[in-house]
Amino acid sequence: MQSSRVRDLVVGLFVLAGLAAIAYLSLQVGGLSYKGPGGLELVASFDAVGGLSERAPVRIAGVKVGQVESIVLGDDLRARVALDLDPRLELSTDTVASIRTEGLLGDQFIELAPGGEEEILRSGDVISFTESAINLEKLIGSVVHDARLGDGAEE
């Protein structure tokens, strides 16, 4: 009788460990994470955000340092992107925020390129220097259009 209880306890602990591992992996794959208090919250305005979505990663030199909190249309008819970053970051006021794509057709993320100014951005500040997303369809369309014009000019 005693060994049956011990076996049931061991099996129960094993099942709980498996469920915890599945929950952890689900959060990691889904891009969800616990948002601790006191994050560095910055805002960046872009002319076009392309396929950027909420919870998209924010990276510096390829290292994830935060995520996109929200994307709304501002009063100036530009996309206002709120960023939740690691509070330990000290970004200068001339930091550049660029929307990039992983690979040719991958997910979009924000890449931060810290500047050299001594003044540091504080929570609630706006990143002044931004580069919007490249519209791949528009770019390919203009290349095709230019190629057609080039063919017609030679005849």
N, C-alpha and C positions, 0 to 999 in steps of 0.2 A: 504494500500500500504506500509506503514511504517513497520508494523509487518511482512510482507512478506520479506522485506530486512533484518530485524533483524534475522528472522528464517533462511534465506539463509546464513547469516554470521555465525550463531551458527553451522549450519550443516557443513559448509565449514571448520570451525576450528576443529570440531569433526573429520572430515575425515582426515585433516592434522595431528592431534594428533595420529590417528590410523595408518597412513602411517609411521610416525616417530617411533612409537612403533614397528611396523613390521620390519623396517629397523634396529633398534637397536637389536632386537632379532635375526635377520638374521646374523648380524655381530658377536654376541656373540656365537651363535650355530656354525657358520662357523669357529670360531677361529680367525677371522680377527680383527684387532684393529688398531687404529691410532698410527703410530710410531712417537713419538715426537723426536725432535732434541736432540742430545747429549747423546744417550744411551751408556752404557758400553758395548763395543764390544770385546768379547774374542773368542779364537779359541781353539778347542779341537780335537785331532786326535784319531781315533778309528780303531782297526783292522776290526771290523764288526759293521755296524749300524743296521742290521736287517731291520725292517719295519719303522724305524724312518723317518719322512718326514719334509719338510720345514713347518714352523709355528707350529711345535710341541711345547708344553709347556716346559719351564725349571722351575724346582721347587726346593725350599729349605724347608725341613720339611713339604712337602705337599702344600706349598703356592706358587702360580705362581709368578715368579719374572722376567720372560722374555720369549723369544721364539727362536726357531731355525731359523736363517736367511737364511742359505744356507748349502748345503752338496755337496762337490766336492772331486774328487780323487786327492790327493796330489802327489808331485814328489816322495815321498817315498812309493807310492802305498798303502797308508792308507787313510781312509776317513777323510777329514778335515771338521769339523762342525763349522760354524760361529754362535755365540750366541749373541743375542741382549738382554741385561739385564737392569734392573732398574739402572740408574746412581747413585742412593744413596747407592748401595751396596758397602761394603768394604770387598772383599774376599781376604783371605791370599793366598800366593803363593803355599801353600800345599793343596789347595782345590782339592777335588776329584770329577770328573764328571763321572757319571754312566748312562748307558742307561737302563731304567727300563720299565716294562710293567704294565699297569693298570689291575689288576686282572690276571687271567690265560691267556686269549686270547685278552685282550684289546689293546688299542692304546699305542704306545711307547712314552716316554718322557725322558728328561734328568733330573736326580736328582743331585744336587750339595750338597756336604758335606764339609762345610767350615773347614779349618784346624786351627792350633794354632800359626802359624808363625806370626811375627809382620809385615813383609814386605807384602804390599798390591799389588794385580794385578791391572794394569792400562789398559785402553782401548788399544786394539791391542795386548795385551800379550797372551801367549799360556798357557793353563792349562796343566801342565806336567803329572798329575796323572789321568788316565782314566780307566774305566772298560767297555769293549765292550758289545754289546747285546748278550744275551744267545740265541743260535739257538735251539728252542724247538724241531724241527724235528730231529736234530742231537743228542740231549740229549735223546729223547725217543728211537731213533734207537740204541744208545749205550747200553741203559738199556735192550732193547729187545735182543740185541746181547749177552750181558753178561748173561742174563737169559737162553738163549739157550745153551750157553757154559756150564753153571752150570748144566743144565738138562742132557747134554751128558756126563759130567764127572762122574755122579753118576751111570750110567748104567754099 
